[in-house]
Amino acid sequence: MDMVVEILSWILLLGGAAFLLIGAIGVLRFPDFYTRLHAVSVCDTLGAGLVLIGLMLQGGFSLVTVKLLLIFYFMMFSGPTAVHALAHAALRSKLKPLVDDHESR
Amino acid sequence: MEHLIDIVLLGLLMITGFAIVRMKSLLAVAMLTSIYSLLSASLFVVLDAVDVALTEAAIGAGISTILMLATVALTSDEEKKSRHTPLLPLAVVTLTGAALIYGTLDMPHYGDPAAPVHQHVASTYLHDTSREIGVPNVVTSVLASYRGYDTLGEVTVIFTAGAGVLALLGYRTRRRNIEGPGIRKLVVLRVIAKLFFPLILLFALYVLFHGDYGPGGGFQAGVIFATGFILYALAFGLGNAQRVIPQPLLRIMAAVGVLIYAAVGIEGILLGGKFLEYGVLADDPVTGQHLGILLIELGVGITVTAVMLIIYYGFVSRRH
């Protein structure tokens, strides 16, 4: 049983790390602000969430898990909201999204 | 393994430092200093100094970034071109750095238990805390009880800083125009801010009153408390925040916090002890210590909250 939890926890931890890495690559590779934001928001929320769940499995039934659960709850709300506010602020300050314009080709 | 984490963190710190020097946009520099603080906080966690890490994360990465951004918003985003050659500053920095590195050669090895710093008073503190003060967190007992006099000085410094900002910037209360421009549409931000605001304040109280048992204390709690109100001001406009916690009240709070701290000290004298001797506050010395630490942490928290908000209000209210 312990073995199963351990393996599951490591799968989640490594999966989370992979998503965070993909997000970081996305920030470097994507062409404009909004697409970069898209990469970082989706991957960070998922990656951090997976890492936290993996850590909860490591913690077992303890106070640490409760604290991790609170952090998880906090991350699920704060990350997307921050990105939303950032995108909104960028749009308000007249930053145009990069659009693929078919007619100009 | 721990060395690996150290090397990665220190390497990232160095990269961030160089990036700060190279960067021309001040907004980007403000964000990078926030990252720098967060990295330092991680480094403190690796060193098992969680109290310092919490302070660094809350103050360095959190509130000072906000204040720095508010300052940049008041001035220009671009760094001014320096007119003189950088040769003299470079020489000064190189010489100072070389002297400091030369100084480290005489220092004891990293983590050496025989180092002088561990031989002086530290062992007494570690040995006697559980008997004399009865608090699991030795950092709190040193900060609030053994070195209570120093901490009183620190709180006074923070109070003076707040008074200085007030004297330099003044403040303007905004009665009309409660809605900030462009914020009307940010429904998501407002809902989430409403959701988080009470939780942040609750967490600040936890950090304040749990400082005896875990990492935390008045300084961290005060900053977290102020951050809650800044979040409120960002989402709902400065006018609304000033309705919730008005500027005149903040000025009184900043003074009251220091006064609570000093009053606890004087109460010690009146009850026949020395200044800031908490043992006489209750029948049992250990209970007295608990009471004294709780009261002075409360005083520190009130002053820090008030001063942080005074500075924030001072900067942001000048923008309009």
Interface residues (C-beta under 8 A of the other chain):
Chain A: F74 F77 S78 T81 H84 A85 H88 R92
Chain B: G182 K185 L186 V188 L189 I192 L195 F196 L199
